[in-house]
Amino acid sequence: KKVILVESTPRLGGWIRSTAFPDGTVYEHGPHSLRTTGKAGRNSLMLVEELGLASHVLGVKASAQSSHKRLVLARGRLHPLPASITQLLRPSLLSRAPLAAPTEHGQDESIRQFALRCFNDEVADYVMDPLTRNICAGCSSEVSARSLLPEMLLTAQQCSTATSLEDPSTKMETQVQPASQLLEKASHWSQWTLRKGLQELCDTLTECLTRDPRVHIYVNEPHVEIGPGDDGRLSLSFAESTMEVDHLFACIPARRLSSLLTHSFPMLASILLDIPSVHVVSVNLEYKGKVLPQEALGFLVPSIEKSNVLGMTFDSCCFPDHDGQYDVKTRITCLMGGKWFKELFGDIHSVDSESLLKAATESVHQHLGISEHPVRYQVSLLKESMPQHIVGHRERVSHIRKEISQQGLRMSVVGASYDGIGVNDCILQARQAAETYLTSLRA
């Protein structure tokens, strides 16, 4: 069969975007690294190996301080975030009140409701809330515990050398994985990236697909229309041409897909609208010399603390190889906006890069005591980049797929809007959706 990829922007890869400078310095403007844990983590590493990129991988050892030490802003000062969820069950700086006994699984609830039931208000405010903001730039009072907790546990596991958070199925899954030098190495890592940044993964995959005569890639195609075809097929119009496709894999955000289906499939479009997204700002800052007060992954900011940022990543601590080969430097990335974008920065269409840069540098001064002006920087405004899995999300996604099935549409929805917001999740979802379709063809 012929495979057609249609992309609205100039390149494939979505929000994964890296800048590699001639001196070897690398900035990440979207996701900074990928985890090694779980089925999805191993699947991504297998893809890297399939693409011949194993020698390009930069891993962070799980035992390294930059791997498991993450800070949280509490009462105006930076404190270590508990290295594992089990530490939340013991008295500490952030958790002194008596803990509520965990309850049995029931209906979906918000992350904050879960934290208050199972722990206490300090854990809700200073652990679960900033983790939610770090993972999806969302509000813990709105985000679904059922959807985000698996991601949160993996994030906590990344920050810990403890194994208490591992899924019991992890070891069983590992046993059936094919022998792989990269997977063996990665078993000692918490996270990884590539020498030229994560975009190298997308670019290499694009090059691989371009060499296949069955694959046709169209970029810079923002004007796409989807309509009904015959026998459940869908009609796809773009680039002044129209064709019926045997199957459509919709990998775009739910609200964008909704806008394409409004006229032909209004019921499905209406349900898709219930999955919102928020705007995120990524500001890469580069300083001369080593200026960080301490080595760590970075720090998170709870919503009850006064700050312009959701958190900061200490890139030079995590991946020093991306500092380049000449000057000694410090790279920091500030993440801002999310659910609070309009409140902090106003309308998305009128905000300017200079005001966003100023907000980032002021926060670096406020929280890290760094008063120097960055020698190099980049401001990236990622519009509607982070889907919000609000309470009831799984039921909502189930409803979407049920509607697709009931209408007999030959379509699969994949991507961050649905079953998982991480890059690993998206890669695994795409593989599984393709395998399911191929299995149906063989049947």
C-alpha positions in Angstrom: 0.0 0.0 0.0 1.0 3.6 -0.5 1.5 5.6 2.7 0.8 9.4 2.7 2.0 11.7 5.4 0.5 15.2 5.5 2.1 17.8 7.8 1.0 21.4 8.2 4.5 22.7 9.2 7.8 22.7 7.3 9.1 19.6 9.0 7.9 16.3 10.7 8.4 15.8 14.4 5.7 18.0 16.1 6.9 19.8 19.2 10.3 18.0 19.2 12.6 20.7 18.0 16.4 21.1 18.7 18.9 23.7 17.7 22.5 22.5 17.3 25.0 25.4 17.1 28.4 25.1 15.3 30.2 25.0 18.6 28.4 21.8 19.6 25.9 23.5 22.0 22.4 22.1 21.7 19.1 23.7 22.8 15.9 21.7 23.2 12.8 23.8 22.6 10.3 21.1 23.3 10.8 17.8 25.1 14.3 17.6 26.6 14.9 13.9 27.1 13.1 10.5 27.2 12.8 8.1 30.0 14.1 4.5 29.8 11.5 2.9 32.1 8.4 0.9 31.1 7.3 -0.7 27.9 7.0 2.7 26.1 10.6 3.6 27.2 12.1 0.4 25.8 10.0 0.7 22.6 11.6 4.1 21.9 15.1 2.8 22.5 14.3 -0.1 20.0 13.3 2.5 17.4 16.6 4.3 18.0 18.4 1.1 17.4 16.4 0.3 14.2 17.4 3.7 12.8 21.1 3.1 13.5 21.3 5.8 16.1 22.5 3.7 19.1 26.0 5.3 19.0 24.5 8.8 19.1 22.7 8.2 22.4 23.6 10.2 25.5 22.4 8.5 28.7 22.2 9.8 32.3 23.1 7.2 34.9 20.4 6.6 37.5 23.0 6.9 40.2 24.1 10.4 39.1 23.0 13.3 41.2 21.8 15.2 38.2 19.5 12.2 37.5 17.6 11.8 40.8 17.9 15.2 42.5 15.0 17.5 41.7 14.1 20.6 43.7 10.8 22.2 44.5 10.2 25.9 45.4 8.5 25.9 48.9 7.9 29.1 50.8 10.3 31.0 48.6 13.2 28.6 48.9 14.4 25.6 47.0 14.1 22.2 48.8 14.8 18.6 47.5 11.7 16.9 46.2 11.2 13.4 47.8 13.2 11.0 45.7 10.5 8.4 45.7 6.8 8.2 46.5 7.6 6.0 49.5 9.3 8.9 51.2 6.0 10.7 51.3 4.9 8.2 53.9 7.6 9.4 56.3 7.7 12.8 58.1 9.8 15.3 56.2 10.2 19.0 55.5 7.2 18.9 53.1 5.0 16.3 54.9 4.4 16.6 58.6 0.6 16.2 59.0 -0.9 12.7 59.7 -1.5 10.8 56.4 -4.9 9.7 55.3 -5.2 6.0 54.4 -5.3 5.4 50.7 -8.8 4.5 49.3 -9.8 1.8 46.9 -10.1 2.5 43.2 -13.3 4.2 42.3 -14.5 6.9 40.0 -12.0 9.3 38.5 -10.9 12.3 40.5 -8.4 15.1 40.2 -4.7 14.8 41.1 -5.3 17.2 44.0 -8.3 15.2 45.3 -6.2 12.1 45.2 -3.4 13.7 47.1 -5.7 15.1 49.8 -7.3 11.7 50.3 -4.2 9.6 50.3 -1.7 12.1 51.8 -2.2 15.6 53.1 -2.4 19.2 52.0 1.4 19.8 51.9 1.9 16.8 49.6 -0.9 18.1 47.5 0.6 21.6 47.3 4.3 20.9 47.2 4.6 17.5 45.4 1.6 16.6 43.4 0.7 20.1 42.2 4.2 21.0 40.9 4.6 17.5 39.3 1.4 18.1 37.4 2.6 21.5 36.2 5.9 19.9 35.1 4.3 17.0 33.2 1.4 18.7 31.5 1.5 22.4 32.4 -2.0 21.9 34.0 -3.8 22.5 37.2 -3.8 19.6 39.7 -7.4 20.5 40.7 -8.6 19.7 37.1 -6.2 17.1 35.7 -7.3 13.4 35.9 -5.6 11.3 38.5 -6.5 8.1 36.5 -4.8 9.5 33.4 -1.8 11.2 34.8 -0.8 9.1 37.8 1.0 6.5 35.7 3.1 9.3 34.1 3.7 10.8 37.5 5.0 7.6 39.0 7.4 7.2 36.0 8.6 10.8 36.6 9.2 10.1 40.2 11.0 6.9 39.3 13.3 8.8 37.0 14.3 11.0 40.0 15.0 8.0 42.2 17.5 5.1 42.3 14.9 3.2 44.3 13.0 0.4 42.6 9.9 0.6 44.7 8.0 2.4 42.0 8.5 -0.2 39.3 5.5 -1.8 37.8 5.6 -5.6 38.6 5.1 -6.3 34.9 8.2 -4.4 34.0 10.6 -7.2 34.9 8.4 -9.8 33.0 8.3 -7.6 29.9 12.1 -7.1 30.1 12.6 -10.9 30.0 10.9 -11.2 26.6 12.7 -8.3 25.0 15.2 -9.2 22.3 18.9 -9.1 23.2 20.1 -5.5 22.7 23.3 -3.8 23.8 21.5 -0.4 23.9 18.7 -1.8 26.1 21.3 -3.3 28.4 23.1 0.0 28.8 19.8 1.9 29.2 18.8 -0.4 32.1 21.3 1.7 34.2 20.0 5.1 32.9 17.2 7.3 34.0 16.9 9.3 30.8 18.6 9.8 27.5 18.8 12.1 24.5 20.8 12.2 21.2 24.1 14.0 20.4 22.4 16.5 18.2 19.2 16.7 20.3 16.0 14.8 20.1 15.2 16.3 16.7 17.8 14.0 15.3 15.4 11.1 16.0 12.7 12.8 13.9 15.0 13.8 11.1 16.5 10.4 10.8 13.1 8.7 10.8 12.0 11.2 8.1 15.1 10.4 6.0 14.4 6.7 6.3 10.8 7.1 5.2 11.8 9.4 2.3 14.0 6.6 0.9 10.9 4.2 0.8 9.1 4.6 -2.6 5.8 3.6 -1.0 5.9 6.7 1.3 4.9 10.2 0.1 5.5 13.1 2.5 3.8 16.5 2.1 4.9 19.3 4.3 3.6 22.9 4.6 0.0 21.8 4.0 -2.0 23.7 6.6 -5.2 23.5 4.5 -6.6 20.0 4.8 -10.2 18.8 4.6 -11.7 15.5 5.7 -15.0 14.3 4.4 -17.0 11.1 4.0 -16.1 8.5 1.4 -17.5 5.1 0.4 -17.7 2.1 2.7 -16.4 3.9 5.8 -13.5 5.4 4.0 -12.6 9.0 4.4 -12.0 11.6 1.7 -8.8 13.6 2.2 -8.3 16.9 0.4 -5.0 18.9 0.3 -2.6 20.4 -2.2 -5.4 20.9 -4.7 -6.1 17.2 -4.8 -8.7 14.9 -3.3 -8.4 11.1 -2.6 -10.1 8.4 -0.7 -7.9 6.7 1.9 -8.2 3.1 3.2 -7.4 4.2 6.7 -6.6 7.5 8.4 -4.3 7.8 11.3 -5.1 11.2 12.9 -2.1 12.3 15.0 -3.0 15.9 15.4 -4.4 17.5 18.6 -8.0 16.7 19.4 -9.3 20.2 18.9 -7.5 20.6 15.5 -9.1 17.3 14.4 -12.5 18.5 15.6 -12.2 21.6 13.3 -11.6 19.3 10.3 -14.6 17.1 11.2 -17.2 19.7 12.1 -19.2 19.7 8.9 -19.2 16.0 8.1 -19.1 14.4 11.5 -20.5 17.0 14.0 -21.1 14.5 16.9 -17.5 13.3 16.8 -16.2 16.8 16.4 -18.2 17.9 19.5 -16.7 15.2 21.7 -13.1 16.0 20.5 -13.6 19.6 21.5 -13.8 18.4 25.2 -10.0 17.8 25.2 -8.4 21.2 25.5 -4.8 22.2 25.1 -2.7 25.0 26.7 0.1 27.3 25.4 3.6 26.8 26.8 6.7 29.0 26.5 10.2 27.5 26.5 13.1 29.9 27.1 16.6 28.6 26.6 19.2 30.6 28.5 23.0 30.3 28.2 25.3 31.9 30.8 29.1 32.2 30.8 30.8 29.9 33.4 29.3 27.7 36.0 26.6 29.8 37.8 24.1 27.3 39.3 23.9 27.2 43.1 23.8 23.4 43.1 23.7 20.3 40.8 20.2 19.0 40.1 17.8 18.1 37.4 16.2 21.5 38.0 13.3 22.7 40.1 9.5 22.7 40.1 7.2 25.5 41.1 3.9 24.9 42.9 0.9 27.1 41.8 0.7 28.6 45.3 4.2 30.1 45.0 4.5 33.5 43.3 6.6 32.9 40.1 6.5 33.5 36.4 7.7 29.9 35.7 6.3 26.5 35.9 9.8 25.2 36.6 13.4 25.2 35.3 15.6 22.5 33.8 19.3 22.6 34.6 20.4 21.4 31.1 24.1 21.6 31.8 23.7 19.2 34.8 21.6 16.7 32.8 23.5 16.6 29.5 26.9 18.4 29.8 27.9 17.1 26.4 25.4 19.6 24.9 27.4 22.5 26.4 29.6 22.3 23.3 33.4 21.9 23.0 34.8 25.4 23.8 33.6 27.7 26.6 32.6 26.7 30.1 28.9 27.5 30.3 25.6 27.0 32.1 22.4 26.2 30.1 19.0 26.6 31.7 15.5 26.2 30.3 12.6 28.0 31.8 9.1 26.6 31.2 6.3 29.1 31.5 2.6 29.6 30.8 0.4 26.5 30.5 -2.9 26.9 32.3 -1.8 30.3 33.6 -0.6 31.7 30.3 -3.3 34.4 29.9 -3.1 35.3 33.5 0.6 35.9 33.4 1.3 37.1 29.8 -2.1 38.2 28.3 -3.4 37.3 24.9 -1.5 34.7 22.9 -1.7 36.8 19.7 -0.2 40.0 21.3 2.6 38.6 23.5 6.2 39.4 22.4 9.4 37.5 22.8 11.1 40.3 24.7 8.5 40.3 27.5 8.8 36.5 27.8 12.6 36.7 27.9 12.4 39.3 30.7 10.0 37.2 32.7 12.4 34.2 32.4 15.6 36.1 33.3 13.8 37.8 36.3 12.8 34.4 37.5 16.4 33.1 37.2 17.5 36.0 39.3 14.7 35.6 41.8 15.1 31.8 42.4 18.7 31.1 41.6 20.4 34.4 42.4 21.9 34.7 38.9 22.0 38.4 37.9 24.2 38.1 34.8 22.5 38.6 31.4 22.5 35.4 29.3 25.2 35.4 26.5 22.7 33.5 24.2 19.1 32.7 24.4 16.1 31.5 22.4 12.4 32.0 23.1 9.9 29.5 21.8 6.1 30.0 22.0 4.4 26.6 21.6 0.8 27.3 20.9 -1.7 24.7 22.2 1.1 22.3 22.6 0.1 20.6 25.8 -3.2 18.6 25.9 -5.1 18.6 29.2 -6.3 15.3 30.4 -9.0 16.6 32.8 -11.1 14.5 35.1 -13.1 11.9 33.1 -10.5 11.8 30.3 -10.4 8.1 29.8 -14.2 7.9 29.5 -14.0 10.8 27.0 -11.4 9.0 24.9 -13.5 5.8 25.0 -16.5 7.8 23.9 -14.5 9.2 20.9 -13.4 5.7 19.8 -16.9 4.3 20.3 -18.3 7.1 18.1 -15.7 6.3 15.4 -16.6 2.6 15.5 -20.4 3.2 15.5 -20.1 5.4 12.4 -17.9 2.8 10.7 -15.1 5.2 10.1 -11.7 3.8 9.0 -9.8 6.0 11.4 -7.5 5.8 14.4 -6.8 8.6 16.8 -3.3 8.7 18.2 -1.0 11.2 19.9 -0.7 13.2 23.1 -4.4 14.1 23.2 -5.5 10.6 24.0 -3.7 7.8 25.8 -0.5 9.4 27.1 1.2 12.8 26.8 4.8 11.8 26.8 6.9 11.2 23.6 7.5 7.6 24.6 3.7 7.1 24.9 3.1 8.7 21.5 5.7 6.5 19.7 4.2 3.4 21.3 0.6 4.4 20.5 1.6 4.9 16.9 3.3 1.6 16.6 0.4 -0.2 18.2 -2.2 1.5 16.0 -0.2 0.6 12.8 0.2 -3.0 14.0 -3.5 -3.3 14.8 -4.4 -2.0 11.3 -1.9 -4.5 9.6 -3.4 -7.3 11.6 -6.9 -6.4 10.4 -5.6 -6.5 6.8 -4.1 -10.0 7.2 -7.4 -11.2 8.7 
